[in-house]
Structures are given as structure tokens and as C-alpha cells.
């Protein structure tokens, strides 16, 4: 099994190099800017370790056991041996090691996100993005339009629960599955590369370039507290406050105090929430057309939810989907080049040999 683990670790070596380079660049940026107090690494140690070293491996083993019990009868012992084979365990252990490296990646991302307003001198583009949002939405505020359908009641709670809970389980559950399963070995490096690109390109580079806070914080960063007041009222306050509204208060308190916290940092354009679920949709479409249709329908739901809950302008999601599509197909072309064969009509002599 040691040899199998070594093989897996070697296959991931460039991912480790990329993570190390990103973390080093992030640390240098924080130190140069005098913002070392905004480092967020320690915030992820407990939760990330529990999630990916204990909880998800336990869930994976329980699902394997349930599948063996339900699916197999006479061949159950053979199925157990296969589930505990050196190859399967090597993928699991190497994947868990990669996930621990990604913990430092995630800490670097949050640390950089925390200092973006400091680097740019505040949130500069909310008015422009909100006006563009109305223009592309045929003169309507998308958030208010959605609130007229989803505001209050059970549907509103489902939207809130999905955005803050189910989305997380799907995105990080998919990450765990891809990096620990032998079935996904062919796409493992490409998937993790895309996972990191979404965070860095959407959540650091473009977010810093067109820095904005989003509808929930529009009043605080522009002084215009009326524009989204009706929409935010729908999200409630006090005992009826949505999870989104409560977390938005938490983020703003951290921003005002200059402190780092789990998931801290405010940026709206483009949406990383949409970007990560779109990433999974593009890979799902590679598995089957049906999976792709279902996955992209869920992307549309998450995109609309982000607007309704006040996290994003609609164009944040549109831009994120476009950026992820370009990165996905560009990386796939780079890492999975089309191989021409003698049957390829573009090759000399192909017609003669056909």
C-alpha cells in the first residue's frame, strides 16, 4: 500500500507546488501591507480537520458498508476486500493528505479576501454594478422581483437553508469524493486545479479588481440605505432573521473591527458561491447529459438564491458562470488534448487507410 500511496502523492505533486506558491504569495502580501493580524489560518484547523479527517471518511465508510449490504449477498466478502483494498485505501489516504494541504490554501484565500478593501481603499463599484444589474434585468431590481415570489413562508426558509447548508455539503462533499475515490482518478488533478482557480481568480483577483460588497451591505458602503431596504426587510430581523441576514451581520462586524473570522471577508463580484457549484455542474455534464441538466438547474437556483438573500447582484452570478466556463474548457483542452489517430481524416494518408 505504501507504493500505491507514493504513486498517488506523486500524481498530485503539482497541486502541492501550486498550493505552496499561493500560500507564500499570500503571506508576503499580508506582511508587505502590514496586515499580518488578518491571517486566518488557525481558524480552519479545527473545523477543516474534523470535517475531512474524521467526519467525511466516516460517512464514506458507512456508505460503502451500506452499499455492500444492500447490493451484495454471496459475494459480500469479496466486496469488502475490494472496498479495503490497498488501491482504495491509498486513494483515501492520499486524498486526505491533499485536503489538509487545501486547508492552508483556504486560510490564505480568507486572509487575502480580508485585506481587499484595505488594498483598494473601500468598496468602489457597488453603485455601478447595481445600476448595470437593473439595466440587464429590464429596469427591475432583481432582488425585489424575487422577494415578491419567495419572500416569507416555507419557500424562503428552504432557499436560506439550501444556500447556507446544502450548498456547502454538495460542494465540499464533491471535493472529498473526487480526491479520495479511485473512480475519479482520471479527473482528480483537473478538478482540484479548477477548484483552486475558482477561489483565486473569482474570489481574489477579479473580486479585488472590481471590489464590491453586495446588496446586503449597499447602504453601509454607499450611504444609500433605501435602495435595498425593502428586500432586506423581507429577510427579517430578530427572531425571524434568516441565516443569511445573521451571517451578514457577523461579517460586517468583523469588517468594522478589522478582525479575521471563519469565512470572513466581504466581496460580491463575481460570486464564488455560484462559481463552485458551476464547477461541479461542468464536471457533471461530462458524466452524462442528464446529470448536467440537473446540475445546471441547481446552478440557476443557487444564482437566484444569492440575489434574493442579498449576497449578490444578478450579474455577479452571470460573470462567475462565464469565467468558470472559460477556465473549465480552457483547462480541459490544456490537460486533455485531442489525440489524432490514423482514423482522423485530417492526417495524411488517413483516407487511403480507411
C-alpha positions, 0 to 999 in steps of 0.5 A: 500500500505504501507504493500505491500511496507514493504513486498517488502523492506523486500524481498530485505533486503539482497541486502541492507546488501550486498550493505552496506558491499561493500560500507564500504569495499570500503571506508576503502580501499580508506582511508587505501591507502590514496586515499580518493580524488578518491571517486566518489560518488557525481558524480552519484547523479545527473545523477543516480537520474534523470535517475531512479527517474524521467526519467525511471518511466516516460517512464514506465508510458507512456508505460503502458498508451500506452499499455492500449490504444492500447490493451484495449477498454471496459475494459480500466478502469479496466486496469488502476486500475490494472496498479495503483494498490497498488501491482504495485505501491509498486513494483515501489516504492520499486524498486526505493528505491533499485536503489538509494541504487545501486547508492552508490554501483556504486560510490564505484565500480568507486572509487575502479576501480580508485585506481587499478593501484595505488594498483598494481603499473601500468598496468602489463599484457597488453603485455601478454594478447595481445600476448595470444589474437593473439595466440587464434585468429590464429596469427591475431590481432583481432582488425585489422581483424575487422577494415578491415570489419567495419572500416569507413562508416555507419557500424562503426558509428552504432557499436560506437553508439550501444556500447556507447548508446544502450548498456547502455539503454538495460542494465540499462533499464533491471535493472529498469524493473526487480526491479520495475515490479511485473512480475519479482518478482520471479527473482528480488533478483537473478538478482540484486545479479548477477548484483552486482557480475558482477561489483565486481568480473569482474570489481574489483577483477579479473580486479585488479588481472590481471590489464590491460588497453586495446588496446586503451591505449597499447602504453601509458602503454607499450611504444609500440605505433605501435602495435595498431596504425593502428586500432586506426587510423581507429577510427579517430581523430578530427572531425571524432573521434568516441565516443569511441576514445573521451571517451578514451581520457577523461579517460586517462586524468583523469588517468594522473591527478589522478582525479575521473570522471563519469565512470572513471577508466581504466581496460580491463580484463575481460570486464564488458561491455560484462559481463552485457549484458551476464547477461541479455542474461542468464536471457533471455534464461530462458524466452524462447529459442528464446529470448536467441538466440537473446540475445546471438547474441547481446552478440557476437556483443557487444564482437566484438564491444569492440575489434574493438573500442579498449576497449578490447582484444578478450579474455577479452570478452571470460573470462567475458562470462565464469565467468558470466556463472559460477556465473549465474548457480552457483547462480541459483542452490544456490537460486533455488534448485531442489525440489524432489517430490514423482514423482522423481524416485530417492526417495524411494518408488517413483516407487511403487507410480507411 
